[in-house]
Amino acid sequence: MYKACSKCGKIHDSNYICTKGKVYRGGNERRLRNTYQWAKKSREIRERAHNLCEVCKDKGVYTYDGLEVHHIIKLKENEDGLLDNNNLICLCTQHHKQADRGEIDIDYLRRLVEIREQPPALNDEA
């Protein structure tokens, strides 16, 4: 038996559950981000980045406001990357949104993380 869907207006089988208009609530990723370990790791990554957006810094601009820690490989794809330093980068709100949309190359972000993770003696430019 078929029926008209009140959510999308299409005709579906009566057993079909339409996801049109369903609000994403974060799922398991939200639960992982609401932990003490994540809060501690987020602070650590910001400190390692000297509380600067790493993309802005690479372009010669120093952005201190609106900093967020971005997962290069999304938690939906790899939950093990939640606390992995090599999967985390400090970004301003604008660059975080661009990275989420895929407008910033993942390899570029990984290179910035490699620079951040180098020992201080190798990272100093003299």
N, CA, C and O atoms as a Tinker XYZ file with bonds, in Angstrom:
   504  protein
     1  N      0.835000   -1.173000    0.000000    73     2
     2  CA     0.000000    0.000000    0.000000    64     1     3
     3  C      0.886000    1.244000    0.000000    63     2     4     5
     4  O      1.915000    1.266000    0.675000    81     3
     5  N      0.505000    2.266000   -0.739000    73     3     6
     6  CA     1.246000    3.505000   -0.844000    64     5     7
     7  C      0.452000    4.640000   -0.209000    63     6     8     9
     8  O     -0.774000    4.597000   -0.113000    81     7
     9  N      1.207000    5.668000    0.224000    73     7    10
    10  CA     0.541000    6.837000    0.804000    64     9    11
    11  C      1.358000    8.091000    0.496000    63    10    12    13
    12  O      2.558000    8.012000    0.233000    81    11
    13  N      0.714000    9.214000    0.532000    73    11    14
    14  CA     1.392000   10.492000    0.324000    64    13    15
    15  C      2.129000   10.863000    1.604000    63    14    16    17
    16  O      1.580000   10.765000    2.702000    81    15
    17  N      3.368000   11.286000    1.452000    73    15    18
    18  CA     4.199000   11.644000    2.608000    64    17    19
    19  C      3.904000   13.077000    3.034000    63    18    20    21
    20  O      3.883000   13.985000    2.202000    81    19
    21  N      3.678000   13.278000    4.311000    73    19    22
    22  CA     3.409000   14.616000    4.832000    64    21    23
    23  C      4.691000   15.447000    4.952000    63    22    24    25
    24  O      4.625000   16.666000    5.106000    81    23
    25  N      5.846000   14.796000    4.883000    73    23    26
    26  CA     7.115000   15.507000    5.034000    64    25    27
    27  C      7.654000   16.022000    3.704000    63    26    28    29
    28  O      8.130000   17.155000    3.627000    81    27
    29  N      7.583000   15.196000    2.653000    73    27    30
    30  CA     8.171000   15.595000    1.380000    64    29    31
    31  C      7.155000   15.699000    0.247000    63    30    32    33
    32  O      7.466000   16.257000   -0.805000    81    31
    33  N      5.957000   15.176000    0.443000    73    31    34
    34  CA     4.924000   15.265000   -0.567000    64    33    35
    35  C      4.962000   14.163000   -1.614000    63    34    36    37
    36  O      4.086000   14.115000   -2.478000    81    35
    37  N      5.938000   13.289000   -1.562000    73    35    38
    38  CA     6.052000   12.194000   -2.515000    64    37    39
    39  C      5.179000   11.020000   -2.070000    63    38    40    41
    40  O      4.674000   10.989000   -0.948000    81    39
    41  N      5.017000   10.062000   -2.973000    73    39    42
    42  CA     4.264000    8.846000   -2.670000    64    41    43
    43  C      5.266000    7.764000   -2.271000    63    42    44    45
    44  O      6.180000    7.453000   -3.034000    81    43
    45  N      5.098000    7.196000   -1.086000    73    43    46
    46  CA     5.990000    6.159000   -0.576000    64    45    47
    47  C      5.180000    4.924000   -0.201000    63    46    48    49
    48  O      3.964000    4.979000   -0.018000    81    47
    49  N      5.897000    3.808000   -0.094000    73    47    50
    50  CA     5.314000    2.602000    0.493000    64    49    51
    51  C      4.959000    2.931000    1.938000    63    50    52    53
    52  O      5.664000    3.707000    2.584000    81    51
    53  N      3.903000    2.367000    2.443000    73    51    54
    54  CA     3.436000    2.704000    3.794000    64    53    55
    55  C      4.446000    2.323000    4.874000    63    54    56    57
    56  O      4.378000    2.855000    5.982000    81    55
    57  N      5.390000    1.408000    4.580000    73    55    58
    58  CA     6.411000    1.012000    5.556000    64    57    59
    59  C      7.666000    1.883000    5.487000    63    58    60    61
    60  O      8.546000    1.766000    6.340000    81    59
    61  N      7.755000    2.757000    4.478000    73    59    62
    62  CA     8.934000    3.602000    4.280000    64    61    63
    63  C      8.936000    4.737000    5.304000    63    62    64    65
    64  O      7.901000    5.357000    5.551000    81    63
    65  N     10.094000    5.005000    5.894000    73    63    66
    66  CA    10.237000    6.104000    6.847000    64    65    67
    67  C     11.012000    7.223000    6.155000    63    66    68    69
    68  O     12.200000    7.072000    5.870000    81    67
    69  N     10.356000    8.322000    5.889000    73    67    70
    70  CA    10.956000    9.445000    5.176000    64    69    71
    71  C     11.861000   10.237000    6.116000    63    70    72    73
    72  O     11.497000   10.500000    7.263000    81    71
    73  N     13.032000   10.613000    5.628000    73    71    74
    74  CA    13.977000   11.379000    6.444000    64    73    75
    75  C     13.985000   12.856000    6.067000    63    74    76    77
    76  O     14.792000   13.616000    6.603000    81    75
    77  N     13.122000   13.276000    5.174000    73    75    78
    78  CA    13.052000   14.677000    4.767000    64    77    79
    79  C     12.717000   15.539000    5.982000    63    78    80    81
    80  O     11.764000   15.261000    6.710000    81    79
    81  N     13.503000   16.579000    6.187000    73    79    82
    82  CA    13.250000   17.481000    7.295000    64    81    83
    83  C     13.731000   16.984000    8.637000    63    82    84    85
    84  O     13.537000   17.651000    9.653000    81    83
    85  N     14.363000   15.810000    8.656000    73    83    86
    86  CA    14.874000   15.271000    9.913000    64    85    87
    87  C     16.096000   16.075000   10.337000    63    86    88    89
    88  O     16.994000   16.314000    9.529000    81    87
    89  N     16.134000   16.483000   11.566000    73    87    90
    90  CA    17.214000   17.302000   12.076000    64    89    91
    91  C     18.325000   16.410000   12.611000    63    90    92    93
    92  O     18.085000   15.508000   13.413000    81    91
    93  N     19.555000   16.679000   12.151000    73    91    94
    94  CA    20.715000   15.932000   12.633000    64    93    95
    95  C     21.084000   16.442000   14.019000    63    94    96    97
    96  O     21.262000   17.646000   14.201000    81    95
    97  N     21.201000   15.569000   14.977000    73    95    98
    98  CA    21.462000   15.962000   16.359000    64    97    99
    99  C     22.878000   15.620000   16.830000    63    98   100   101
   100  O     23.163000   15.717000   18.023000    81    99
   101  N     23.760000   15.224000   15.925000    73    99   102
   102  CA    25.136000   14.979000   16.316000    64   101   103
   103  C     25.474000   13.533000   16.560000    63   102   104   105
   104  O     26.645000   13.160000   16.493000    81   103
   105  N     24.500000   12.715000   16.837000    73   103   106
   106  CA    24.720000   11.288000   17.017000    64   105   107
   107  C     25.820000   10.969000   18.013000    63   106   108   109
   108  O     25.966000   11.640000   19.034000    81   107
   109  N     26.577000    9.956000   17.707000    73   107   110
   110  CA    27.653000    9.499000   18.583000    64   109   111
   111  C     28.778000   10.530000   18.672000    63   110   112   113
   112  O     29.465000   10.607000   19.690000    81   111
   113  N     28.975000   11.331000   17.603000    73   111   114
   114  CA    30.026000   12.349000   17.624000    64   113   115
   115  C     29.790000   13.362000   18.749000    63   114   116   117
   116  O     30.732000   13.794000   19.413000    81   115
   117  N     28.544000   13.727000   18.949000    73   115   118
   118  CA    28.218000   14.683000   20.019000    64   117   119
   119  C     28.573000   14.093000   21.386000    63   118   120   121
   120  O     29.125000   14.785000   22.241000    81   119
   121  N     28.256000   12.818000   21.583000    73   119   122
   122  CA    28.566000   12.156000   22.855000    64   121   123
   123  C     30.077000   12.144000   23.081000    63   122   124   125
   124  O     30.535000   12.374000   24.201000    81   123
   125  N     30.850000   11.882000   22.039000    73   123   126
   126  CA    32.310000   11.849000   22.170000    64   125   127
   127  C     32.871000   13.230000   22.503000    63   126   128   129
   128  O     33.822000   13.344000   23.276000    81   127
   129  N     32.286000   14.277000   21.924000    73   127   130
   130  CA    32.781000   15.632000   22.164000    64   129   131
   131  C     32.409000   16.156000   23.547000    63   130   132   133
   132  O     33.013000   17.120000   24.017000    81   131
   133  N     31.447000   15.553000   24.197000    73   131   134
   134  CA    31.024000   15.987000   25.528000    64   133   135
   135  C     31.734000   15.201000   26.620000    63   134   136   137
   136  O     31.103000   14.739000   27.571000    81   135
   137  N     33.044000   15.051000   26.483000    73   135   138
   138  CA    33.825000   14.334000   27.485000    64   137   139
   139  C     34.948000   15.225000   28.008000    63   138   140   141
   140  O     35.367000   16.174000   27.346000    81   139
   141  N     35.416000   14.906000   29.186000    73   139   142
   142  CA    36.538000   15.635000   29.772000    64   141   143
   143  C     37.789000   15.477000   28.912000    63   142   144   145
   144  O     38.546000   16.431000   28.729000    81   143
   145  N     38.005000   14.270000   28.383000    73   143   146
   146  CA    39.194000   14.013000   27.564000    64   145   147
   147  C     39.212000   14.932000   26.339000    63   146   148   149
   148  O     40.262000   15.464000   25.979000    81   147
   149  N     38.044000   15.120000   25.695000    73   147   150
   150  CA    37.992000   15.984000   24.516000    64   149   151
   151  C     38.252000   17.441000   24.910000    63   150   152   153
   152  O     38.979000   18.141000   24.204000    81   151
   153  N     37.684000   17.904000   26.005000    73   151   154
   154  CA    37.894000   19.284000   26.442000    64   153   155
   155  C     39.380000   19.525000   26.725000    63   154   156   157
   156  O     39.929000   20.565000   26.362000    81   155
   157  N     40.018000   18.559000   27.372000    73   155   158
   158  CA    41.451000   18.667000   27.687000    64   157   159
   159  C     42.280000   18.670000   26.400000    63   158   160   161
   160  O     43.200000   19.476000   26.259000    81   159
   161  N     41.962000   17.774000   25.463000    73   159   162
   162  CA    42.714000   17.693000   24.204000    64   161   163
   163  C     42.515000   18.958000   23.379000    63   162   164   165
   164  O     43.459000   19.441000   22.754000    81   163
   165  N     41.309000   19.497000   23.368000    73   163   166
   166  CA    41.022000   20.721000   22.628000    64   165   167
   167  C     41.879000   21.883000   23.144000    63   166   168   169
   168  O     42.450000   22.640000   22.359000    81   167
   169  N     41.961000   22.013000   24.467000    73   167   170
   170  CA    42.824000   23.052000   25.061000    64   169   171
   171  C     44.287000   22.832000   24.678000    63   170   172   173
   172  O     45.004000   23.780000   24.357000    81   171
   173  N     44.719000   21.571000   24.715000    73   171   174
   174  CA    46.108000   21.247000   24.378000    64   173   175
   175  C     46.435000   21.651000   22.942000    63   174   176   177
   176  O     47.489000   22.236000   22.690000    81   175
   177  N     45.545000   21.347000   22.001000    73   175   178
   178  CA    45.788000   21.676000   20.593000    64   177   179
   179  C     45.842000   23.186000   20.399000    63   178   180   181
   180  O     46.675000   23.681000   19.639000    81   179
   181  N     44.970000   23.919000   21.071000    73   179   182
   182  CA    45.008000   25.380000   20.972000    64   181   183
   183  C     46.317000   25.930000   21.518000    63   182   184   185
   184  O     46.897000   26.848000   20.939000    81   183
   185  N     46.786000   25.372000   22.631000    73   183   186
   186  CA    48.061000   25.819000   23.202000    64   185   187
   187  C     49.222000   25.491000   22.270000    63   186   188   189
   188  O     50.123000   26.310000   22.091000    81   187
   189  N     49.208000   24.300000   21.675000    73   187   190
   190  CA    50.268000   23.922000   20.736000    64   189   191
   191  C     50.298000   24.863000   19.535000    63   190   192   193
   192  O     51.357000   25.119000   18.961000    81   191
   193  N     49.123000   25.375000   19.161000    73   191   194
   194  CA    49.019000   26.300000   18.022000    64   193   195
   195  C     49.219000   27.751000   18.477000    63   194   196   197
   196  O     49.021000   28.677000   17.691000    81   195
   197  N     49.606000   27.948000   19.728000    73   195   198
   198  CA    49.821000   29.272000   20.314000    64   197   199
   199  C     48.560000   30.129000   20.234000    63   198   200   201
   200  O     48.638000   31.345000   20.061000    81   199
   201  N     47.391000   29.483000   20.363000    73   199   202
   202  CA    46.098000   30.155000   20.319000    64   201   203
   203  C     45.926000   31.014000   19.069000    63   202   204   205
   204  O     45.429000   32.138000   19.128000    81   203
   205  N     46.353000   30.451000   17.933000    73   203   206
   206  CA    46.218000   31.099000   16.634000    64   205   207
   207  C     45.565000   30.144000   15.652000    63   206   208   209
   208  O     45.732000   28.929000   15.754000    81   207
   209  N     44.816000   30.696000   14.697000    73   207   210
   210  CA    44.302000   29.877000   13.591000    64   209   211
   211  C     45.516000   29.484000   12.752000    63   210   212   213
   212  O     46.283000   30.346000   12.323000    81   211
   213  N     45.687000   28.187000   12.521000    73   211   214
   214  CA    46.882000   27.718000   11.825000    64   213   215
   215  C     46.873000   28.047000   10.335000    63   214   216   217
   216  O     47.939000   28.193000    9.737000    81   215
   217  N     45.701000   28.167000    9.725000    73   215   218
   218  CA    45.624000   28.551000    8.314000    64   217   219
   219  C     45.928000   30.037000    8.176000    63   218   220   221
   220  O     46.701000   30.432000    7.303000    81   219
   221  N     45.328000   30.862000    9.027000    73   219   222
   222  CA    45.606000   32.301000    9.002000    64   221   223
   223  C     47.102000   32.555000    9.238000    63   222   224   225
   224  O     47.719000   33.362000    8.541000    81   223
   225  N     47.669000   31.865000   10.216000    73   223   226
   226  CA    49.083000   32.043000   10.546000    64   225   227
   227  C     49.962000   31.705000    9.353000    63   226   228   229
   228  O     50.958000   32.385000    9.105000    81   227
   229  N     49.604000   30.661000    8.610000    73   227   230
   230  CA    50.368000   30.278000    7.421000    64   229   231
   231  C     50.309000   31.373000    6.360000    63   230   232   233
   232  O     51.225000   31.499000    5.547000    81   231
   233  N     49.242000   32.159000    6.365000    73   231   234
   234  CA    49.084000   33.252000    5.397000    64   233   235
   235  C     49.639000   34.570000    5.928000    63   234   236   237
   236  O     49.554000   35.594000    5.249000    81   235
   237  N     50.209000   34.556000    7.142000    73   235   238
   238  CA    50.799000   35.754000    7.723000    64   237   239
   239  C     49.830000   36.620000    8.502000    63   238   240   241
   240  O     50.146000   37.766000    8.822000    81   239
   241  N     48.644000   36.089000    8.816000    73   239   242
   242  CA    47.642000   36.818000    9.593000    64   241   243
   243  C     47.504000   36.120000   10.940000    63   242   244   245
   244  O     47.465000   34.892000   11.010000    81   243
   245  N     47.431000   36.912000   12.011000    73   243   246
   246  CA    47.318000   36.334000   13.339000    64   245   247
   247  C     45.896000   36.501000   13.868000    63   246   248   249
   248  O     45.494000   37.599000   14.253000    81   247
   249  N     45.142000   35.406000   13.883000    73   247   250
   250  CA    43.752000   35.412000   14.323000    64   249   251
   251  C     43.648000   34.677000   15.650000    63   250   252   253
   252  O     43.923000   33.480000   15.734000    81   251
   253  N     43.246000   35.412000   16.693000    73   251   254
   254  CA    43.102000   34.851000   18.032000    64   253   255
   255  C     41.648000   34.576000   18.390000    63   254   256   257
   256  O     41.376000   33.789000   19.296000    81   255
   257  N     40.714000   35.207000   17.697000    73   255   258
   258  CA    39.300000   35.139000   18.069000    64   257   259
   259  C     38.580000   33.997000   17.367000    63   258   260   261
   260  O     38.916000   33.632000   16.241000    81   259
   261  N     37.584000   33.438000   18.047000    73   259   262
   262  CA    36.726000   32.426000   17.456000    64   261   263
   263  C     37.441000   31.141000   17.091000    63   262   264   265
   264  O     37.136000   30.536000   16.063000    81   263
   265  N     38.382000   30.716000   17.910000    73   263   266
   266  CA    39.148000   29.511000   17.605000    64   265   267
   267  C     38.374000   28.250000   17.948000    63   266   268   269
   268  O     37.693000   28.173000   18.971000    81   267
   269  N     38.494000   27.264000   17.069000    73   267   270
   270  CA    37.848000   25.967000   17.251000    64   269   271
   271  C     38.842000   24.894000   16.828000    63   270   272   273
   272  O     39.728000   25.145000   16.011000    81   271
   273  N     38.692000   23.714000   17.382000    73   271   274
   274  CA    39.561000   22.600000   16.997000    64   273   275
   275  C     38.786000   21.727000   16.009000    63   274   276   277
   276  O     37.687000   21.255000   16.302000    81   275
   277  N     39.383000   21.526000   14.839000    73   275   278
   278  CA    38.754000   20.802000   13.730000    64   277   279
   279  C     39.348000   19.410000   13.591000    63   278   280   281
   280  O     40.561000   19.229000   13.699000    81   279
   281  N     38.481000   18.421000   13.351000    73   279   282
   282  CA    38.938000   17.067000   13.031000    64   281   283
   283  C     39.138000   16.989000   11.524000    63   282   284   285
   284  O     38.182000   17.148000   10.765000    81   283
   285  N     40.347000   16.752000   11.089000    73   283   286
   286  CA    40.643000   16.695000    9.655000    64   285   287
   287  C     39.854000   15.561000    9.008000    63   286   288   289
   288  O     39.193000   15.759000    7.989000    81   287
   289  N     39.928000   14.372000    9.605000    73   287   290
   290  CA    39.068000   13.265000    9.192000    64   289   291
   291  C     37.903000   13.258000   10.167000    63   290   292   293
   292  O     38.100000   13.071000   11.368000    81   291
   293  N     36.697000   13.459000    9.665000    73   291   294
   294  CA    35.514000   13.611000   10.509000    64   293   295
   295  C     35.298000   12.407000   11.422000    63   294   296   297
   296  O     35.637000   11.275000   11.076000    81   295
   297  N     34.733000   12.672000   12.580000    73   295   298
   298  CA    34.463000   11.610000   13.557000    64   297   299
   299  C     33.498000   10.574000   13.016000    63   298   300   301
   300  O     33.562000    9.411000   13.413000    81   299
   301  N     32.604000   10.969000   12.119000    73   299   302
   302  CA    31.674000   10.007000   11.519000    64   301   303
   303  C     32.438000    8.918000   10.777000    63   302   304   305
   304  O     32.013000    7.763000   10.737000    81   303
   305  N     33.568000    9.299000   10.192000    73   303   306
   306  CA    34.370000    8.367000    9.403000    64   305   307
   307  C     35.386000    7.613000   10.251000    63   306   308   309
   308  O     35.733000    6.474000    9.940000    81   307
   309  N     35.865000    8.247000   11.327000    73   307   310
   310  CA    36.905000    7.633000   12.150000    64   309   311
   311  C     36.804000    8.137000   13.590000    63   310   312   313
   312  O     37.380000    9.170000   13.929000    81   311
   313  N     36.082000    7.415000   14.426000    73   311   314
   314  CA    35.931000    7.821000   15.827000    64   313   315
   315  C     37.237000    7.720000   16.601000    63   314   316   317
   316  O     37.392000    8.377000   17.630000    81   315
   317  N     38.177000    6.912000   16.128000    73   315   318
   318  CA    39.466000    6.775000   16.808000    64   317   319
   319  C     40.295000    8.053000   16.700000    63   318   320   321
   320  O     41.248000    8.231000   17.459000    81   319
   321  N     39.949000    8.944000   15.770000    73   319   322
   322  CA    40.686000   10.184000   15.587000    64   321   323
   323  C     40.277000   11.287000   16.535000    63   322   324   325
   324  O     40.751000   12.416000   16.403000    81   323
   325  N     39.407000   10.992000   17.491000    73   323   326
   326  CA    38.906000   12.008000   18.422000    64   325   327
   327  C     40.040000   12.726000   19.138000    63   326   328   329
   328  O     40.026000   13.953000   19.231000    81   327
   329  N     41.022000   11.988000   19.645000    73   327   330
   330  CA    42.089000   12.576000   20.464000    64   329   331
   331  C     43.453000   12.483000   19.805000    63   330   332   333
   332  O     44.472000   12.639000   20.478000    81   331
   333  N     43.494000   12.232000   18.504000    73   331   334
   334  CA    44.753000   12.066000   17.759000    64   333   335
   335  C     45.296000   13.433000   17.338000    63   334   336   337
   336  O     44.664000   14.123000   16.538000    81   335
   337  N     46.457000   13.832000   17.864000    73   335   338
   338  CA    47.052000   15.128000   17.535000    64   337   339
   339  C     47.189000   15.341000   16.033000    63   338   340   341
   340  O     47.024000   16.460000   15.546000    81   339
   341  N     47.490000   14.276000   15.297000    73   339   342
   342  CA    47.699000   14.398000   13.860000    64   341   343
   343  C     46.396000   14.552000   13.087000    63   342   344   345
   344  O     46.423000   14.775000   11.877000    81   343
   345  N     45.263000   14.437000   13.759000    73   343   346
   346  CA    43.964000   14.613000   13.116000    64   345   347
   347  C     43.287000   15.911000   13.559000    63   346   348   349
   348  O     42.165000   16.195000   13.140000    81   347
   349  N     43.952000   16.695000   14.394000    73   347   350
   350  CA    43.349000   17.899000   14.968000    64   349   351
   351  C     44.128000   19.142000   14.578000    63   350   352   353
   352  O     45.359000   19.148000   14.568000    81   351
   353  N     43.385000   20.200000   14.257000    73   351   354
   354  CA    44.017000   21.465000   13.884000    64   353   355
   355  C     43.186000   22.611000   14.450000    63   354   356   357
   356  O     41.959000   22.534000   14.493000    81   355
   357  N     43.854000   23.663000   14.878000    73   355   358
   358  CA    43.197000   24.837000   15.449000    64   357   359
   359  C     42.870000   25.804000   14.316000    63   358   360   361
   360  O     43.762000   26.244000   13.591000    81   359
   361  N     41.578000   26.134000   14.166000    73   359   362
   362  CA    41.119000   27.008000   13.093000    64   361   363
   363  C     40.187000   28.079000   13.632000    63   362   364   365
   364  O     39.520000   27.886000   14.648000    81   363
   365  N     40.149000   29.215000   12.937000    73   363   366
   366  CA    39.146000   30.230000   13.244000    64   365   367
   367  C     37.800000   29.737000   12.701000    63   366   368   369
   368  O     37.748000   28.771000   11.939000    81   367
   369  N     36.743000   30.390000   13.089000    73   367   370
   370  CA    35.400000   29.965000   12.688000    64   369   371
   371  C     35.259000   29.907000   11.172000    63   370   372   373
   372  O     34.692000   28.954000   10.637000    81   371
   373  N     35.766000   30.911000   10.483000    73   371   374
   374  CA    35.649000   30.969000    9.015000    64   373   375
   375  C     36.362000   29.786000    8.359000    63   374   376   377
   376  O     35.790000   29.118000    7.497000    81   375
   377  N     37.599000   29.526000    8.760000    73   375   378
   378  CA    38.344000   28.423000    8.157000    64   377   379
   379  C     37.778000   27.066000    8.572000    63   378   380   381
   380  O     37.855000   26.104000    7.808000    81   379
   381  N     37.210000   26.982000    9.774000    73   379   382
   382  CA    36.591000   25.729000   10.212000    64   381   383
   383  C     35.399000   25.400000    9.307000    63   382   384   385
   384  O     35.233000   24.256000    8.884000    81   383
   385  N     34.575000   26.402000    9.015000    73   383   386
   386  CA    33.435000   26.183000    8.125000    64   385   387
   387  C     33.898000   25.777000    6.736000    63   386   388   389
   388  O     33.315000   24.887000    6.118000    81   387
   389  N     34.957000   26.435000    6.238000    73   387   390
   390  CA    35.493000   26.084000    4.918000    64   389   391
   391  C     36.028000   24.660000    4.910000    63   390   392   393
   392  O     35.818000   23.923000    3.947000    81   391
   393  N     36.713000   24.271000    5.969000    73   391   394
   394  CA    37.257000   22.912000    6.058000    64   393   395
   395  C     36.127000   21.887000    6.106000    63   394   396   397
   396  O     36.226000   20.831000    5.483000    81   395
   397  N     35.058000   22.185000    6.836000    73   395   398
   398  CA    33.912000   21.270000    6.911000    64   397   399
   399  C     33.237000   21.100000    5.557000    63   398   400   401
   400  O     32.729000   20.023000    5.245000    81   399
   401  N     33.230000   22.162000    4.752000    73   399   402
   402  CA    32.629000   22.082000    3.417000    64   401   403
   403  C     33.570000   21.465000    2.391000    63   402   404   405
   404  O     33.168000   21.222000    1.253000    81   403
   405  N     34.827000   21.205000    2.780000    73   403   406
   406  CA    35.793000   20.609000    1.860000    64   405   407
   407  C     36.493000   21.628000    0.979000    63   406   408   409
   408  O     37.107000   21.256000   -0.021000    81   407
   409  N     36.415000   22.904000    1.327000    73   407   410
   410  CA    37.032000   23.956000    0.529000    64   409   411
   411  C     38.520000   24.129000    0.827000    63   410   412   413
   412  O     39.230000   24.798000    0.077000    81   411
   413  N     38.990000   23.534000    1.911000    73   411   414
   414  CA    40.417000   23.564000    2.248000    64   413   415
   415  C     40.936000   22.140000    2.097000    63   414   416   417
   416  O     40.369000   21.201000    2.656000    81   415
   417  N     42.008000   21.988000    1.346000    73   415   418
   418  CA    42.569000   20.679000    1.041000    64   417   419
   419  C     43.046000   19.966000    2.310000    63   418   420   421
   420  O     43.727000   20.558000    3.147000    81   419
   421  N     42.684000   18.706000    2.439000    73   419   422
   422  CA    43.063000   17.899000    3.609000    64   421   423
   423  C     44.578000   17.768000    3.707000    63   422   424   425
   424  O     45.128000   17.810000    4.808000    81   423
   425  N     45.264000   17.609000    2.574000    73   423   426
   426  CA    46.726000   17.488000    2.595000    64   425   427
   427  C     47.376000   18.776000    3.113000    63   426   428   429
   428  O     48.383000   18.720000    3.819000    81   427
   429  N     46.813000   19.918000    2.769000    73   427   430
   430  CA    47.311000   21.206000    3.262000    64   429   431
   431  C     47.170000   21.269000    4.788000    63   430   432   433
   432  O     48.096000   21.684000    5.484000    81   431
   433  N     46.002000   20.852000    5.302000    73   431   434
   434  CA    45.792000   20.848000    6.749000    64   433   435
   435  C     46.767000   19.902000    7.438000    63   434   436   437
   436  O     47.300000   20.220000    8.501000    81   435
   437  N     46.999000   18.747000    6.837000    73   435   438
   438  CA    47.955000   17.782000    7.415000    64   437   439
   439  C     49.372000   18.353000    7.453000    63   438   440   441
   440  O     50.108000   18.119000    8.411000    81   439
   441  N     49.759000   19.105000    6.412000    73   439   442
   442  CA    51.094000   19.732000    6.411000    64   441   443
   443  C     51.214000   20.742000    7.543000    63   442   444   445
   444  O     52.252000   20.825000    8.201000    81   443
   445  N     50.149000   21.512000    7.772000    73   443   446
   446  CA    50.167000   22.484000    8.872000    64   445   447
   447  C     50.299000   21.780000   10.222000    63   446   448   449
   448  O     50.984000   22.270000   11.120000    81   447
   449  N     49.642000   20.635000   10.360000    73   447   450
   450  CA    49.744000   19.852000   11.605000    64   449   451
   451  C     51.167000   19.331000   11.771000    63   450   452   453
   452  O     51.700000   19.353000   12.881000    81   451
   453  N     51.789000   18.867000   10.699000    73   451   454
   454  CA    53.178000   18.373000   10.776000    64   453   455
   455  C     54.104000   19.483000   11.245000    63   454   456   457
   456  O     54.992000   19.244000   12.064000    81   455
   457  N     53.909000   20.695000   10.736000    73   455   458
   458  CA    54.735000   21.834000   11.156000    64   457   459
   459  C     54.539000   22.095000   12.648000    63   458   460   461
   460  O     55.504000   22.313000   13.380000    81   459
   461  N     53.275000   22.072000   13.092000    73   459   462
   462  CA    52.976000   22.315000   14.512000    64   461   463
   463  C     53.586000   21.245000   15.412000    63   462   464   465
   464  O     54.056000   21.552000   16.507000    81   463
   465  N     53.583000   19.996000   14.960000    73   463   466
   466  CA    54.035000   18.881000   15.788000    64   465   467
   467  C     55.548000   18.688000   15.790000    63   466   468   469
   468  O     56.057000   17.846000   16.530000    81   467
   469  N     56.279000   19.454000   14.971000    73   467   470
   470  CA    57.737000   19.330000   14.993000    64   469   471
   471  C     58.275000   19.811000   16.327000    63   470   472   473
   472  O     57.713000   20.718000   16.940000    81   471
   473  N     59.371000   19.198000   16.778000    73   471   474
   474  CA    60.006000   19.668000   18.024000    64   473   475
   475  C     60.405000   21.140000   17.879000    63   474   476   477
   476  O     60.755000   21.572000   16.780000    81   475
   477  N     60.359000   21.910000   18.956000    73   475   478
   478  CA    60.632000   23.353000   18.891000    64   477   479
   479  C     61.950000   23.718000   18.216000    63   478   480   481
   480  O     62.013000   24.721000   17.505000    81   479
   481  N     62.999000   22.931000   18.423000    73   479   482
   482  CA    64.303000   23.254000   17.832000    64   481   483
   483  C     64.234000   23.225000   16.310000    63   482   484   485
   484  O     64.905000   24.015000   15.646000    81   483
   485  N     63.423000   22.316000   15.746000    73   483   486
   486  CA    63.287000   22.219000   14.300000    64   485   487
   487  C     62.293000   23.230000   13.748000    63   486   488   489
   488  O     62.341000   23.568000   12.565000    81   487
   489  N     61.407000   23.706000   14.584000    73   487   490
   490  CA    60.342000   24.609000   14.150000    64   489   491
   491  C     60.786000   26.069000   14.136000    63   490   492   493
   492  O     60.172000   26.886000   13.449000    81   491
   493  N     61.852000   26.419000   14.888000    73   491   494
   494  CA    62.336000   27.798000   14.951000    64   493   495
   495  C     62.991000   28.177000   13.632000    63   494   496   497
   496  O     63.805000   27.433000   13.084000    81   495
   497  N     62.619000   29.341000   13.142000    73   495   498
   498  CA    63.236000   29.851000   11.923000    64   497   499
   499  C     64.210000   30.948000   12.344000    63   498   500   501
   500  O     63.813000   31.972000   12.900000    81   499
   501  N     65.485000   30.713000   12.071000    73   499   502
   502  CA    66.485000   31.696000   12.469000    64   501   503
   503  C     67.161000   32.304000   11.269000    63   502   504
   504  O     68.036000   33.157000   11.420000    81   503
